[in-house]
Amino acid sequence: YIDQANDIRKAFNSWFEVTIEAVKSDKRRRRKVDLIKIIAKLVASWNQTLSNKDIHILFADNVEDEIMLKCFPYEIETIINNLITNSVASFEKTRMELQEIRITLSEGEEYVICVAANVRKNYWRFSFN
């Protein structure tokens, strides 16, 4: 039981870190931030949290440079966290061998962020300019 309790404690601590990082500093001011860095940081944190569930998140940005966006970083983080949470929940409903979440960021006339769980099994997309 001690090993199981330690595993639960580690999972809880990892989840707690994801949550605390999102609200750690004052993010209610609109500021110019690099969207790629925000997403990469979230992915790294989530990968650490989900490692014990054999779920892996891949992030690919199809963008030449950084994307400087004047926004409320907390709101972007909340959207990405919700999409990841929905993807993780979908894995719990249907057991699959490969549990992978792909996040892509691309640009054109507008920026597009896509989150796909097991490539198109579940798929969320939002765009902005």
DRENDREN-259224 format. One line per 8 residues: number of its first residue (from 1); for each residue y negated, z, x of N, C-alpha, C, CB. Coordinates in pm, 1 decimal. Each point is the difference from the previous one (the first is absolute). Glycine has a CB too. Example, Ala and Ser with C-alpha at 12.3 -4.5 7.8 and 13.67 -1.06 7.14 Angstrom:
<nodes>
1	569.0,780.0,1319.0,-119.0,0.0,-89.0,-120.0,0.0,90.0,117.3,124.6,-189.2 | -222.3,-196.6,154.2,-119.0,6.0,82.0,-109.0,73.0,-77.0,62.8,-214.5,118.4 $
</nodes>
This chain:
<nodes>
1	120.2,0.0,80.6,-120.2,0.0,-80.6,-127.2,0.0,85.2,127.7,119.4,-177.1 | -116.6,-64.3,296.2,-117.7,7.2,86.9,-44.3,-139.9,41.1,74.0,225.2,83.8 | 21.4,-311.7,-47.7,-35.2,-137.1,37.4,-63.2,-74.2,-117.0,187.0,-1.3,166.1 | -130.5,20.5,-284.7,-55.1,-65.7,-119.4,-140.6,52.4,-29.2,233.0,-29.4,-93.5 | -252.7,159.3,108.0,-132.9,59.2,-22.1,-100.1,-54.6,101.7,106.8,209.4,-92.4 | -64.3,-225.5,218.0,-88.6,-56.8,102.2,-36.6,-144.1,-31.5,102.4,151.6,168.9 | -5.7,-230.1,-217.0,-27.8,-138.5,-38.6,-102.0,-5.6,-113.3,231.4,-65.6,71.3 | -214.2,151.8,-168.9,-94.1,4.7,-113.4,-138.7,41.6,48.5,189.1,56.9,-158.3 $
9	-193.5,41.9,247.5,-128.3,45.6,54.7,-69.8,-111.7,76.3,90.5,232.7,15.5 | -14.6,-306.5,66.7,-58.1,-110.7,77.0,-53.1,-109.1,-92.4,157.4,50.2,188.9 | -80.1,-83.7,-292.3,-44.3,-102.1,-95.8,-126.6,45.1,-70.7,237.3,-75.0,-32.5 | -240.7,201.2,-8.1,-119.2,53.1,-67.8,-120.3,-3.0,92.8,145.2,146.7,-142.3 | -126.4,-104.8,267.7,-110.8,-1.0,96.2,-52.8,-141.0,24.5,97.3,202.9,107.6 | -7.2,-300.6,-97.7,-42.6,-138.6,19.8,-81.0,-49.2,-119.6,202.9,-41.9,142.1 | -153.3,70.2,-261.3,-71.2,-40.8,-121.4,-136.4,68.3,-7.0,219.5,-34.8,-118.9 | -222.1,162.9,154.3,-124.1,75.7,-1.7,-101.2,-62.1,96.1,127.1,209.2,-59.3 $
17	-81.7,-253.8,176.9,-89.1,-64.5,97.3,-60.8,-127.8,-56.1,136.5,96.6,185.1 | -56.0,-177.2,-254.3,-52.6,-123.1,-61.4,-111.1,35.2,-97.0,223.6,-114.2,24.0 | -199.6,214.4,-107.4,-97.6,38.9,-101.2,-126.0,58.0,62.9,187.2,42.9,-158.8 | -170.2,46.0,254.0,-115.4,64.7,64.1,-84.0,-100.6,77.8,130.8,212.7,15.8 | -66.7,-304.4,55.2,-74.1,-101.2,75.6,-91.5,-81.9,-91.5,188.9,-11.1,165.1 | -144.3,-12.4,-287.1,-78.2,-81.8,-92.7,-128.5,68.5,-43.1,211.1,-102.1,-78.7 | -213.3,234.6,77.7,-118.8,70.8,-48.2,-65.3,85.9,107.5,101.7,0.5,-225.5 | -57.9,-14.3,349.2,-44.6,86.8,108.6,-152.2,-0.3,19.6,219.3,-41.3,108.5 $
25	-276.7,-74.0,-91.5,-143.9,-5.1,25.0,-73.4,-48.1,-124.2,42.1,-43.6,243.9 | -171.6,54.8,-240.5,-80.3,-43.5,-113.8,3.1,-151.9,-7.8,-149.2,203.6,19.2 | 217.9,-254.4,-119.4,15.0,-144.2,-13.2,-67.7,-49.6,-127.3,215.9,10.9,127.4 | -297.9,69.6,-188.8,-65.0,-39.3,-124.6,-127.2,-80.4,24.3,95.0,203.0,-106.9 | -130.0,-226.1,230.4,-112.4,-87.2,30.1,51.0,-139.3,28.1,-132.2,192.5,91.1 | 63.0,-289.1,-145.2,36.8,-138.2,34.9,-32.5,-19.5,146.9,-43.4,-86.6,-237.0 | 141.0,39.2,309.2,-24.6,-29.4,140.6,75.7,-124.8,39.1,-34.9,243.2,50.5 | -5.0,-297.0,60.1,64.4,-120.8,49.4,120.5,41.4,83.0,-219.5,-128.9,0.6 $
33	337.6,83.0,-43.7,124.5,36.6,68.3,83.6,-125.5,21.7,-3.5,231.7,-103.6 | 93.9,-223.4,199.6,91.6,-110.0,26.8,122.7,17.6,-89.5,-82.3,-22.6,241.2 | 99.1,-64.8,-335.9,109.3,8.0,-96.2,136.5,-3.0,68.9,-146.8,-111.2,-169.1 | 159.7,32.9,274.5,126.8,-9.2,73.0,38.5,136.0,57.1,-48.1,-240.7,56.0 | -49.6,311.4,0.5,27.8,131.7,57.2,38.8,100.7,-107.4,-160.0,-50.0,184.7 | 95.0,43.3,-300.2,33.8,91.4,-109.9,144.9,-20.0,-41.2,-238.7,-2.0,-80.0 | 277.8,-123.4,56.9,135.7,-28.3,-45.4,101.8,35.6,109.0,-88.4,-184.0,-148.8 | 59.7,148.5,274.0,92.8,29.8,110.1,23.1,150.2,14.0,-76.9,-207.1,118.1 $
41	-27.7,285.6,-133.1,12.4,145.3,9.8,86.0,54.9,-114.2,-225.3,11.1,112.6 | 203.4,-61.7,-233.3,80.9,43.0,-113.9,147.1,-36.5,19.5,-200.1,-26.0,-148.7 | 224.5,-95.2,195.2,138.1,-45.3,21.5,69.5,88.8,102.8,-66.9,-236.6,-56.3 | -0.6,268.5,165.0,60.0,86.2,103.5,34.8,137.3,-57.6,-131.3,-121.5,178.1 | 41.4,175.1,-256.1,22.8,131.5,-59.9,115.4,-3.8,-100.4,-243.3,53.6,31.8 | 244.4,-156.4,-116.3,108.0,-14.3,-98.2,134.3,-24.1,67.6,-165.0,-90.4,-163.9 | 168.2,9.8,269.1,127.3,-24.7,69.5,58.9,129.6,53.8,-78.8,-229.7,61.1 | -5.2,315.6,-11.0,47.0,129.8,48.4,56.3,82.0,-116.4,-171.2,-4.8,186.7 $
49	101.5,2.8,-299.1,42.5,77.0,-116.6,129.8,-53.5,-59.5,-238.9,52.6,-46.0 | 255.3,-184.7,44.4,115.0,-61.4,-66.6,120.9,-22.2,90.8,-162.1,-108.5,-149.2 | 148.9,143.8,275.4,109.4,-27.0,94.3,130.7,66.2,-42.1,-169.1,-18.8,181.2 | 162.3,136.6,-241.9,123.0,67.6,-41.2,62.6,-62.6,-124.3,-90.7,208.9,98.6 | 19.9,-299.6,-165.8,54.5,-68.4,-117.9,44.7,-142.1,32.6,-148.5,139.1,-144.6 | 142.6,-177.4,271.4,35.2,-135.6,43.3,-82.7,-106.7,-70.2,229.7,80.9,45.5 | -356.2,-51.1,-67.0,-94.2,-96.6,-56.2,-99.1,-32.9,110.9,26.0,89.2,-240.4 | -50.2,-218.0,260.9,-90.8,-41.6,106.3,-109.9,-88.8,-58.3,186.9,14.4,170.4 $
57	-307.8,6.3,-122.2,-114.7,-80.1,-44.0,-43.4,-89.6,114.9,-75.0,180.6,-162.5 | 61.9,-309.3,133.2,-49.1,-97.7,96.8,-139.7,-43.3,-42.3,235.9,-79.6,53.0 | -325.0,68.8,43.0,-136.7,-43.6,-29.5,-32.8,-121.3,84.9,-69.5,235.3,-59.3 | 31.9,-343.9,-6.3,-39.7,-122.9,70.4,-137.3,-40.7,-50.4,241.8,-75.0,28.7 | -333.8,59.7,62.8,-130.5,-50.4,-40.4,-15.2,-141.7,52.8,-99.7,233.4,-0.9 | 72.7,-323.9,-88.9,-18.9,-140.7,35.3,-149.3,-29.1,10.7,216.4,-64.5,-115.7 | -281.6,145.0,195.6,-144.8,-4.8,11.7,-35.6,-15.6,147.3,-30.5,143.3,-208.1 | -68.8,-225.6,234.9,-41.0,-26.8,138.6,-57.4,123.9,69.5,-45.7,-235.8,-66.8 $
65	-47.7,301.7,1.7,-70.4,113.7,59.6,13.2,121.6,-90.2,-162.4,-155.2,114.3 | 82.2,254.0,-82.5,-5.6,117.3,-86.2,-67.4,-37.1,-132.6,-8.6,153.3,202.7 | 35.1,-76.4,-304.3,-65.1,-20.3,-130.0,-88.8,121.1,-24.4,194.5,-140.1,-92.7 | -322.7,122.0,113.0,-94.1,108.7,-22.2,-43.1,-5.5,-145.9,-80.2,-4.3,242.5 | 107.3,111.8,-312.8,-22.9,5.1,-143.4,-83.1,123.0,-31.7,216.8,-121.4,-46.6 | -325.0,103.1,-28.1,-79.4,114.1,-43.6,61.5,49.6,-130.0,-213.7,-87.3,111.8 | 270.4,206.9,-104.8,75.1,50.5,-114.5,9.3,152.0,6.7,131.8,-214.7,-11.6 | -63.1,270.5,-86.7,41.2,138.9,3.5,142.0,-0.1,56.1,-149.9,68.4,-199.5 $
73	168.9,-33.0,325.8,133.4,-6.6,60.9,106.0,74.2,-81.4,-110.8,-17.0,221.8 | 72.2,128.0,-281.1,96.2,78.8,-77.0,59.7,-81.6,-114.5,-126.7,207.8,59.4 | 44.8,-290.9,-123.4,50.6,-80.8,-111.8,99.5,-105.9,47.5,-216.0,38.3,-121.2 | 188.4,-101.2,234.4,94.2,-97.6,55.7,131.0,70.7,35.8,-191.6,-141.5,89.8 | 181.2,256.4,-25.7,119.2,76.7,36.9,79.8,39.5,-124.0,-119.1,85.9,203.8 | 50.3,-45.6,-308.8,67.9,40.4,-123.6,76.4,-117.0,-61.4,-177.9,172.4,-39.8 | 117.4,-290.0,38.6,67.3,-118.3,-54.7,125.9,-31.1,80.1,-220.8,-90.8,-79.9 | 208.7,86.5,212.5,115.5,-30.6,85.3,107.1,108.1,-16.0,-150.3,-120.0,165.0 $
81	110.3,246.8,-165.4,97.0,108.9,-17.5,72.8,-11.6,-133.7,-143.1,147.9,143.2 | 71.9,-183.3,-248.9,64.1,-15.8,-131.1,100.1,-115.3,0.6,-205.9,92.1,-109.3 | 169.9,-202.6,172.6,92.0,-113.5,6.8,126.1,35.2,79.8,-196.2,-156.5,-16.7 | 177.7,228.8,124.5,115.3,42.2,79.2,86.3,98.3,-80.3,-132.6,-33.8,213.5 | 69.1,128.3,-279.9,73.1,97.0,-82.3,80.0,-70.6,-109.1,-177.4,172.0,46.1 | 117.0,-270.9,-110.9,71.1,-77.3,-103.0,120.9,-73.0,59.5,-216.3,-28.6,-125.9 | 199.4,-25.1,244.6,109.8,-69.9,66.3,114.3,95.1,32.6,-163.7,-162.9,94.7 | 129.6,280.3,-42.9,101.9,100.1,32.3,73.9,41.9,-127.2,-138.1,81.7,196.1 $
89	64.5,-62.2,-304.2,62.4,38.0,-127.4,95.4,-109.2,-48.6,-203.3,136.7,-58.4 | 168.5,-263.5,82.7,87.2,-109.3,-43.6,132.2,2.3,76.2,-202.1,-138.1,-56.8 | 199.8,183.5,182.4,123.7,11.1,77.2,90.0,108.3,-57.3,-120.7,-78.8,204.2 | 60.6,183.3,-255.1,79.0,110.0,-55.5,69.6,-42.2,-129.0,-158.8,164.4,103.2 | 100.8,-258.5,-175.9,59.3,-46.6,-125.4,115.8,-96.0,24.7,-221.7,28.3,-111.1 | 209.6,-113.5,210.9,104.8,-97.1,30.6,35.5,10.9,147.3,-80.4,-155.6,-182.9 | 195.3,208.2,210.9,44.1,15.7,138.8,23.5,-135.2,64.1,103.9,219.8,-56.7 | -163.2,-240.2,173.3,14.2,-124.6,73.9,31.8,32.4,144.7,-160.1,-119.1,-155.2 $
97	231.1,28.5,218.6,32.4,19.7,140.7,-126.7,-2.7,84.7,225.7,-104.6,-36.5 | -305.5,2.2,16.7,-125.0,-14.2,74.3,-113.4,56.6,-84.0,86.1,-205.6,121.0 | -150.7,307.6,-67.8,-113.9,59.1,-69.0,-123.5,-22.5,86.6,146.4,175.4,-115.2 | -215.7,-281.5,85.0,-111.7,-42.2,83.4,-120.4,-32.3,-87.9,159.5,-90.0,174.2 | -274.3,136.1,-129.6,-125.5,-29.8,-68.5,-82.2,-84.2,96.3,5.1,216.0,-139.9 | -51.4,-330.0,91.6,-83.5,-87.7,83.9,-141.6,-1.0,-54.5,199.1,-144.0,59.7 | -292.6,170.4,28.1,-141.4,-6.1,-35.8,-61.1,-112.8,80.5,-12.5,249.5,-53.5 | -49.4,-343.2,-16.6,-66.7,-110.4,69.5,-147.3,-1.6,-38.7,214.7,-134.9,4.9 $
105	-294.0,95.5,90.0,-144.3,-11.6,-19.9,-38.9,-138.7,46.1,-41.3,250.4,31.8 | -20.9,-326.4,-121.4,-41.0,-135.5,36.4,-141.6,-24.4,-49.8,239.3,-81.3,-8.6 | -300.5,-21.7,63.8,-137.0,-30.9,-39.5,-13.8,-147.8,-31.9,-84.8,187.8,142.1 | -8.5,-216.4,-226.7,-36.1,-134.8,-39.7,-139.1,13.2,-59.8,243.8,-77.4,-42.4 | -260.2,34.2,-80.2,-126.4,23.7,-67.9,-16.6,148.5,-30.5,8.5,-231.3,-98.7 | 104.7,299.7,90.4,-0.4,143.8,-19.7,115.3,59.2,80.1,-103.9,-22.5,-231.2 | 100.4,153.9,252.3,108.8,67.0,69.2,106.6,37.2,-102.1,-157.3,88.5,178.6 | 282.8,-100.6,-139.1,110.9,30.3,-90.2,94.5,96.5,70.3,-19.4,-226.5,-113.8 $
113	52.4,334.5,44.5,99.4,94.6,49.2,119.1,-8.9,-94.1,-176.4,156.2,102.0 | 293.7,-180.9,-47.0,123.1,-6.4,-79.1,94.4,109.0,47.9,-27.1,-249.5,-37.1 | 89.6,315.2,-56.9,102.2,99.3,31.7,125.6,-41.9,-73.7,-170.3,187.9,33.9 | 278.2,-212.3,40.6,126.0,-44.5,-59.4,111.8,92.5,44.8,-80.4,-239.3,-6.0 | 156.8,287.4,-89.6,115.9,83.3,30.6,122.6,-90.3,-4.2,-109.1,211.1,-96.6 | 180.9,-216.3,207.7,117.0,-86.8,14.1,-32.0,-143.8,-39.2,147.4,196.4,-45.7 | -256.0,-244.9,96.8,-45.5,-137.3,-17.0,17.4,-49.8,-143.5,57.2,-41.0,238.6 | -157.4,62.4,-315.8,-15.6,-50.2,-136.8,81.7,71.4,-106.8,-46.5,-213.3,104.3 $
121	126.4,310.7,-67.9,65.4,79.4,-103.7,-109.6,69.6,-81.2,210.5,35.1,143.4 | -300.9,26.4,-74.3,-121.7,55.9,-58.9,-115.6,-55.7,81.5,116.5,215.1,-81.8 | -222.2,-252.8,16.3,-106.7,-70.1,70.9,-133.7,36.8,-62.6,155.7,-190.6,59.2 | -247.0,240.4,21.5,-134.2,32.5,-45.7,-98.8,-73.2,88.6,73.2,226.9,-86.5 | -179.8,-272.6,27.0,-100.5,-73.8,76.1,-137.4,34.8,-53.8,162.4,-188.0,46.5 | -257.4,205.8,43.3,-138.3,9.6,-44.4,-88.5,-69.0,102.3,45.8,217.1,-122.3 | -156.7,-266.1,72.0,-90.5,-75.1,87.7,-142.1,50.3,-19.2,150.2,-203.0,-9.3 | -232.2,176.0,106.8,-140.1,41.3,-1.9,-78.9,-88.9,94.5,63.8,238.4,-55.0 $
129	-193.0,-236.2,43.5,-83.8,-75.8,93.0,-121.0,80.2,39.9,77.7,-212.6,-101.3 $
</nodes>
